């Protein structure tokens, strides 16, 4: 998935334990496919007045000891699960005292990719999402981020890789990542270009979009001659159409468009909208600054 030779890093949590299984499965499989080690990180934030190093005579010692034991127990549980799934993968665990977002950002500095869980949100809940851990990490990392949702019946890792293509530098970085992912998995690749409906009814416009998409992928066809590659050109809202196109995909790969200026706007609108709304794992490339 990347030329970086660091480990695959997986973040696990006691808050959303239902996501730990899918995260570990994905991370262990990625590590095995790329002959990389797996590093599992769990961060614990101690409330004010307590400390992970509380002395035995401190009133918070018992609480801190049980708090630490819970984190260590979680790490041992997921380590065993990773080892059982991929025995050949070297697995290390780390319990970090501090905020999860900062701990995962630090771990991502030397990682090949970061894998975390992300709840799938719908309706009113989804409309107001945007301040969670996933949004705080994606677009702010030096490595690709994989957001693994709660397992959905019918989604298979043997399914095609879907990538969003619009010709921008960030999208081409996503294409590069998607071809590498599909090649490692022995999967087909579906390149999806979404256009707004106001102009796509013109025959000349449709032909131009098809030609540009073919040109953008031509070099990859030479590098991966045995891969089955399909094109899809859709009309509508990019986030909605990409999520629908990847409904039964192995994963959806998108670019992260950096706008410059405001850190909160580093994640492009399409990528941001997809964070909690895909059925399959969402793979987001590091931000490409596009002023």
C-alpha positions as CSV (number, residue, x, y, z in Angstrom):
1,X,0.0,0.0,0.0
2,X,3.0,2.3,0.5
3,X,6.7,2.3,0.0
4,X,7.2,3.1,3.7
5,X,8.9,0.2,5.5
6,X,7.5,1.0,9.0
7,X,5.0,-1.2,10.7
8,X,1.3,-1.4,10.2
9,X,-0.2,0.4,13.3
10,X,-3.6,-0.5,14.7
11,X,-5.4,1.6,17.3
12,X,-7.8,-0.3,19.6
13,X,-10.2,1.0,22.3
14,X,-12.1,0.0,25.3
15,X,-14.8,2.5,24.4
16,X,-15.8,0.8,21.1
17,X,-14.8,-2.8,21.7
18,X,-17.0,-4.0,18.8
19,X,-14.6,-2.3,16.4
20,X,-11.5,-3.9,17.7
21,X,-12.1,-7.3,15.9
22,X,-12.5,-5.8,12.4
23,X,-9.6,-3.5,13.0
24,X,-7.2,-6.2,14.0
25,X,-8.3,-8.5,11.2
26,X,-7.7,-5.8,8.6
27,X,-4.4,-4.7,10.1
28,X,-3.0,-8.3,10.5
29,X,-4.0,-9.1,6.9
30,X,-2.3,-5.9,5.6
31,X,0.9,-6.7,7.6
32,X,1.0,-10.2,6.3
33,X,0.4,-9.2,2.7
34,X,3.4,-6.7,2.9
35,X,5.7,-8.7,5.2
36,X,5.5,-5.9,7.7
37,X,5.3,-6.1,11.5
38,X,2.1,-5.1,13.3
39,X,2.1,-2.7,16.2
40,X,-1.1,-2.4,18.3
41,X,-1.6,0.8,20.3
42,X,-4.0,1.6,23.1
43,X,-4.0,5.0,24.8
44,X,-5.4,5.6,28.3
45,X,-6.1,9.1,29.5
46,X,-5.8,9.3,33.3
47,X,-8.3,11.8,34.9
48,X,-6.9,14.7,36.9
49,X,-5.7,13.7,40.3
50,X,-4.6,10.3,39.2
51,X,-1.4,8.9,37.5
52,X,-0.3,5.8,35.8
53,X,2.7,5.8,38.2
54,X,0.7,6.4,41.4
55,X,2.7,5.2,44.4
56,X,1.2,2.5,46.6
57,X,0.5,5.0,49.4
58,X,-1.4,7.4,47.0
59,X,-5.2,7.3,47.3
60,X,-5.5,6.8,43.5
61,X,-3.1,3.8,43.4
62,X,-5.8,1.1,43.4
63,X,-7.8,2.9,40.7
64,X,-4.8,3.5,38.5
65,X,-3.7,-0.2,38.9
66,X,-7.1,-1.4,37.8
67,X,-7.2,1.1,35.0
68,X,-3.8,0.0,33.7
69,X,-4.8,-3.7,34.1
70,X,-7.9,-3.1,31.8
71,X,-5.7,-1.6,29.1
72,X,-3.1,-4.4,29.4
73,X,-5.9,-7.0,29.2
74,X,-7.3,-5.4,26.1
75,X,-3.9,-5.4,24.4
76,X,-3.2,-9.1,25.3
77,X,-6.6,-10.0,23.9
78,X,-6.1,-8.3,20.5
79,X,-2.5,-9.5,20.3
80,X,-3.7,-13.1,20.7
81,X,-6.3,-12.5,18.0
82,X,-3.8,-11.1,15.6
83,X,-1.3,-13.9,16.2
84,X,-4.1,-16.5,15.7
85,X,-5.1,-14.9,12.4
86,X,-1.6,-14.3,11.0
87,X,0.9,-16.4,12.9
88,X,3.8,-15.3,10.7
89,X,3.4,-11.6,11.5
90,X,5.5,-10.1,14.3
91,X,3.1,-8.4,16.7
92,X,4.0,-5.8,19.3
93,X,1.7,-3.9,21.7
94,X,2.0,-0.6,23.4
95,X,0.0,1.0,26.2
96,X,0.3,4.8,26.0
97,X,-0.7,7.2,28.8
98,X,-2.4,10.2,27.2
99,X,-5.0,11.2,24.6
100,X,-5.7,8.7,21.9
101,X,-5.5,11.1,19.0
102,X,-2.0,12.3,20.0
103,X,-0.8,8.8,20.7
104,X,-2.0,7.6,17.2
105,X,-0.5,10.6,15.5
106,X,2.9,9.9,17.1
107,X,2.7,6.2,16.1
108,X,1.8,7.2,12.5
109,X,5.0,9.2,12.1
110,X,6.9,6.0,11.3
111,X,4.1,3.8,10.1
112,X,3.3,2.3,6.7
113,X,-0.4,2.9,7.5
114,X,-2.7,3.5,10.5
115,X,-5.8,1.3,11.0
116,X,-8.6,2.5,13.3
117,X,-12.2,1.8,13.8
118,X,-15.0,4.1,12.7
119,X,-18.7,3.7,13.4
120,X,-21.1,4.0,10.5
121,X,-23.5,6.8,11.2
122,X,-26.8,7.6,9.5
123,X,-29.6,10.2,9.7
124,X,-29.3,13.0,12.2
125,X,-26.4,11.4,14.0
126,X,-24.4,11.3,10.8
127,X,-25.3,14.9,9.9
128,X,-23.6,16.2,13.1
129,X,-20.5,13.9,13.0
130,X,-17.2,15.7,12.5
131,X,-15.4,16.0,15.8
132,X,-14.5,12.4,16.5
133,X,-11.1,10.6,16.5
134,X,-11.3,9.7,12.8
135,X,-11.8,13.3,11.7
136,X,-9.0,14.5,14.0
137,X,-6.6,12.0,12.4
138,X,-7.5,11.7,8.8
139,X,-5.8,14.4,6.8
140,X,-3.3,15.1,9.5
141,X,-1.1,12.0,9.1
142,X,2.1,11.3,7.1
143,X,0.8,7.8,6.2
144,X,-2.4,6.4,4.7
145,X,-5.3,5.9,7.2
146,X,-7.7,3.0,7.1
147,X,-11.0,3.5,8.8
148,X,-12.7,0.1,9.4
149,X,-16.4,0.2,10.1
150,X,-18.5,-2.2,12.0
151,X,-18.8,-5.5,10.1
152,X,-21.6,-5.5,7.5
153,X,-23.0,-8.7,6.1
154,X,-22.0,-9.1,2.4
155,X,-18.8,-7.2,2.4
156,X,-15.8,-9.4,1.5
157,X,-12.1,-8.8,1.4
158,X,-12.0,-10.7,-1.9
159,X,-14.2,-8.1,-3.6
160,X,-12.8,-5.4,-5.9
161,X,-10.9,-2.3,-4.7
162,X,-12.8,0.9,-5.6
163,X,-11.0,4.2,-6.0
164,X,-12.3,7.7,-6.6
165,X,-10.7,9.5,-9.5
166,X,-11.1,13.1,-10.5
167,X,-7.7,14.0,-12.0
168,X,-6.5,16.0,-9.0
169,X,-3.1,15.3,-7.4
170,X,-4.8,13.9,-4.3
171,X,-6.9,11.5,-6.4
172,X,-3.9,10.3,-8.4
173,X,-2.2,9.5,-5.1
174,X,-5.3,7.5,-4.2
175,X,-5.1,5.7,-7.6
176,X,-1.5,4.7,-6.9
177,X,-2.4,3.4,-3.5
178,X,-5.5,1.5,-4.9
179,X,-3.5,-0.3,-7.5
180,X,-0.9,-1.3,-4.9
181,X,-3.7,-2.6,-2.6
182,X,-5.5,-4.5,-5.4
183,X,-2.2,-6.0,-6.6
184,X,-1.3,-7.2,-3.1
185,X,-4.7,-8.7,-2.6
186,X,-5.0,-10.2,-6.1
187,X,-8.2,-8.2,-6.5
188,X,-9.9,-6.4,-9.4
189,X,-9.9,-2.6,-9.4
190,X,-12.9,-0.3,-10.2
191,X,-12.0,3.3,-10.9
192,X,-15.0,5.6,-10.3
193,X,-15.3,9.1,-11.5
194,X,-18.3,11.2,-10.2
195,X,-19.4,14.2,-12.1
196,X,-22.1,16.7,-11.3
197,X,-25.2,16.1,-13.4
198,X,-25.6,19.6,-14.9
199,X,-23.2,19.0,-17.8
200,X,-23.0,15.2,-18.0
201,X,-25.9,14.9,-20.4
202,X,-23.9,16.4,-23.2
203,X,-22.4,13.6,-25.4
204,X,-19.1,15.5,-25.9
205,X,-18.7,15.9,-22.1
206,X,-19.3,12.2,-21.5
207,X,-16.7,11.3,-24.2
208,X,-14.2,13.8,-22.7
209,X,-14.6,12.3,-19.2
210,X,-14.1,8.8,-20.5
211,X,-11.0,9.8,-22.4
212,X,-9.4,11.6,-19.5
213,X,-10.1,8.6,-17.2
214,X,-8.5,6.2,-19.6
215,X,-5.5,8.5,-20.0
216,X,-5.1,8.8,-16.2
217,X,-5.0,5.0,-15.8
218,X,-3.0,4.1,-18.9
219,X,0.4,4.0,-17.2
220,X,-1.0,1.7,-14.4
221,X,-2.3,-0.8,-17.0
222,X,1.2,-1.2,-18.2
223,X,2.6,-1.7,-14.7
224,X,-0.2,-4.2,-13.7
225,X,-1.0,-5.9,-17.0
226,X,-2.8,-8.9,-15.3
227,X,-5.1,-6.8,-13.2
228,X,-8.8,-6.5,-14.2
229,X,-9.6,-2.8,-14.3
230,X,-13.1,-1.4,-14.9
231,X,-14.3,2.2,-15.3
232,X,-17.5,3.7,-13.9
233,X,-18.6,7.3,-14.5
234,X,-21.5,8.3,-12.3
235,X,-23.4,11.5,-11.8
236,X,-24.5,13.1,-8.5
237,X,-23.0,13.9,-5.2
238,X,-19.4,12.5,-5.1
239,X,-19.6,11.2,-1.5
240,X,-23.0,9.6,-2.0
241,X,-22.1,7.9,-5.3
242,X,-18.7,6.7,-4.1
243,X,-20.2,5.1,-1.0
244,X,-22.9,3.4,-3.1
245,X,-20.4,2.2,-5.7
246,X,-18.2,0.7,-2.9
247,X,-21.2,-0.9,-1.1
248,X,-19.7,-4.4,-1.5
249,X,-16.1,-3.5,-2.1
250,X,-13.0,-4.8,-0.4
251,X,-12.2,-1.1,0.4
252,X,-12.8,2.4,-1.0
253,X,-9.7,4.5,-1.6
254,X,-9.9,8.3,-1.8
255,X,-7.5,11.2,-1.8
256,X,-7.3,13.7,0.9
257,X,-7.2,17.2,-0.5
258,X,-5.3,19.8,1.4
259,X,-6.7,23.3,0.9
260,X,-4.1,25.2,2.9
261,X,-4.6,27.9,5.5
262,X,-6.9,26.3,8.0
263,X,-6.0,23.0,9.6
264,X,-9.6,22.2,10.1
265,X,-10.2,22.2,6.4
266,X,-7.3,20.0,5.4
267,X,-9.7,17.1,4.8
268,X,-11.7,17.7,1.6
269,X,-15.4,17.7,1.7
270,X,-15.8,14.3,-0.1
271,X,-13.4,12.6,2.1
272,X,-14.9,14.2,5.2
273,X,-18.4,13.1,4.2
274,X,-17.2,9.5,3.7
275,X,-15.5,9.0,7.1
276,X,-18.6,7.6,8.9
277,X,-20.7,6.6,5.9
278,X,-19.1,3.7,4.1
279,X,-20.0,0.1,4.4
280,X,-16.5,-1.1,3.6
281,X,-13.1,0.0,5.0
282,X,-12.2,3.6,3.8
283,X,-8.6,4.2,2.9
284,X,-7.5,7.8,2.8
285,X,-4.2,9.0,1.4
286,X,-2.1,11.6,3.2
287,X,-3.2,15.1,2.4
288,X,-2.0,16.7,-0.8
289,X,-1.8,20.5,-0.5
290,X,-3.8,22.0,-3.4
291,X,-4.1,25.8,-3.0
